[in-house]
């Protein structure tokens, strides 16, 4: 690795930026940061990143006006395996619902209006990215108090 790259990494860490994972996890990290920028530009307020429980994980928890949004970020480098949003399977949705229930229980918000969004990121061969915010992408049982 080049000394300049090391210097940039050290400077980023000193600024408080989290370390970017290497390999394929790094792509997911980049996609989540890209999704966060797109959501902020669309008027969302980001509340939490990577909220995890034993039952599941939520990539981003945000607020758009009075609505609490649980956001799943999916990215692809091509369409050979389908579009990114198609990768949010029924089992993944169930895990997101359970994690959302835990989030609502932990934050003790009074009966929030909730929505489940997906941010779809598709990278082209020339390095460009298409970012699409799918509001109310899927439905399920609303989060409840535990």
C-alpha positions as CSV (number, residue, x, y, z in Angstrom):
1,X,0.0,0.0,0.0
2,X,1.3,3.5,-0.9
3,X,2.4,5.8,2.0
4,X,-0.1,8.5,0.7
5,X,-3.0,6.0,1.1
6,X,-1.9,5.2,4.7
7,X,-1.7,8.9,5.4
8,X,-5.2,9.4,4.1
9,X,-6.5,6.6,6.3
10,X,-4.8,7.9,9.4
11,X,-6.2,11.4,8.7
12,X,-9.7,10.1,8.2
13,X,-9.5,8.1,11.5
14,X,-8.2,11.2,13.3
15,X,-11.3,13.1,12.0
16,X,-13.5,10.5,13.5
17,X,-14.5,8.8,10.3
18,X,-15.0,5.0,10.7
19,X,-12.6,2.7,8.9
20,X,-13.7,1.4,5.6
21,X,-13.8,-2.4,5.5
22,X,-11.8,-4.1,2.9
23,X,-13.0,-6.4,0.1
24,X,-16.7,-6.9,-0.6
25,X,-17.7,-5.4,2.8
26,X,-16.1,-2.2,1.6
27,X,-18.5,-2.0,-1.3
28,X,-21.5,-2.4,1.1
29,X,-20.0,0.4,3.2
30,X,-19.7,2.6,0.2
31,X,-23.2,1.9,-0.8
32,X,-24.5,2.7,2.6
33,X,-22.7,6.1,2.6
34,X,-24.0,6.8,-0.9
35,X,-27.6,6.0,0.3
36,X,-27.1,8.2,3.3
37,X,-26.1,11.1,1.0
38,X,-29.1,10.5,-1.3
39,X,-31.5,10.3,1.7
40,X,-30.2,13.6,3.2
41,X,-30.6,15.3,-0.2
42,X,-34.2,14.0,-0.4
43,X,-35.0,15.6,3.0
44,X,-34.5,12.6,5.4
45,X,-32.9,13.0,8.8
46,X,-30.6,10.1,9.6
47,X,-31.2,8.9,13.1
48,X,-29.1,5.7,13.3
49,X,-26.8,3.6,11.1
50,X,-26.5,-0.2,11.3
51,X,-29.0,-0.8,14.1
52,X,-28.5,-4.5,15.1
53,X,-30.3,-6.9,17.3
54,X,-30.1,-10.7,17.6
55,X,-33.1,-11.0,15.3
56,X,-31.9,-8.7,12.5
57,X,-30.2,-5.5,11.3
58,X,-31.5,-2.2,9.8
59,X,-29.0,-0.4,7.6
60,X,-30.4,3.1,8.3
61,X,-33.1,4.5,10.5
62,X,-34.3,7.9,9.3
63,X,-37.1,10.3,9.7
64,X,-38.9,11.9,6.8
65,X,-41.3,14.5,8.3
66,X,-43.3,12.7,11.0
67,X,-42.7,9.2,9.5
68,X,-40.1,6.9,11.0
69,X,-38.3,5.1,8.1
70,X,-36.5,1.8,8.3
71,X,-34.2,1.7,5.3
72,X,-32.5,-1.3,3.6
73,X,-29.7,-0.5,1.3
74,X,-29.0,-2.9,-1.6
75,X,-26.4,-2.5,-4.3
76,X,-25.3,-4.4,-7.4
77,X,-22.4,-4.0,-9.8
78,X,-24.6,-5.3,-12.7
79,X,-28.0,-6.8,-13.4
80,X,-26.8,-10.4,-13.9
81,X,-28.4,-11.4,-10.6
82,X,-31.4,-9.1,-10.9
83,X,-32.0,-5.6,-9.7
84,X,-30.8,-4.6,-6.2
85,X,-34.3,-4.1,-4.7
86,X,-35.2,-7.7,-5.8
87,X,-32.7,-9.0,-3.2
88,X,-34.9,-8.0,-0.3
89,X,-36.4,-11.4,0.3
90,X,-39.3,-12.3,2.5
91,X,-36.9,-13.6,5.2
92,X,-34.9,-10.4,5.0
93,X,-38.2,-8.4,5.4
94,X,-39.1,-10.5,8.5
95,X,-35.7,-9.7,10.1
96,X,-36.1,-6.0,9.3
97,X,-39.6,-6.1,10.9
98,X,-38.3,-7.7,14.1
99,X,-35.4,-5.3,14.3
100,X,-37.8,-2.4,13.8
101,X,-39.9,-3.6,16.7
102,X,-36.8,-3.7,18.9
103,X,-35.9,-0.1,17.7
104,X,-39.3,1.3,18.5
105,X,-39.3,-0.5,21.9
106,X,-35.9,0.9,22.8
107,X,-36.5,4.5,21.7
108,X,-40.0,4.5,23.4
109,X,-41.4,6.8,20.7
110,X,-45.2,7.3,21.2
111,X,-46.8,5.1,18.4
112,X,-44.7,6.3,15.5
113,X,-46.0,6.1,11.9
114,X,-43.5,3.7,10.3
115,X,-42.5,2.9,6.7
116,X,-40.0,0.5,5.2
117,X,-37.9,1.9,2.3
118,X,-35.2,0.5,0.1
119,X,-32.4,2.4,-1.5
120,X,-31.3,0.7,-4.7
121,X,-27.8,1.4,-6.0
122,X,-26.8,0.1,-9.4
123,X,-23.2,0.6,-10.5
124,X,-22.5,0.9,-14.2
125,X,-19.4,-0.4,-16.0
126,X,-18.0,3.2,-16.4
127,X,-18.0,3.6,-12.6
128,X,-21.2,5.7,-12.4
129,X,-24.0,4.9,-9.9
130,X,-27.7,5.1,-10.2
131,X,-29.4,5.6,-6.8
132,X,-33.1,5.2,-6.4
133,X,-35.1,5.7,-3.2
134,X,-38.1,3.3,-3.1
135,X,-40.5,4.7,-0.5
136,X,-42.8,2.3,1.2
137,X,-41.1,-0.5,-0.7
138,X,-42.7,-3.3,1.3
139,X,-45.2,-3.7,4.1
140,X,-45.6,-6.0,7.0
141,X,-46.7,-5.9,10.6
142,X,-46.2,-2.4,12.0
143,X,-43.7,-2.2,14.8
144,X,-45.3,-2.7,18.2
145,X,-44.2,-2.1,21.8
146,X,-42.5,-5.1,23.4
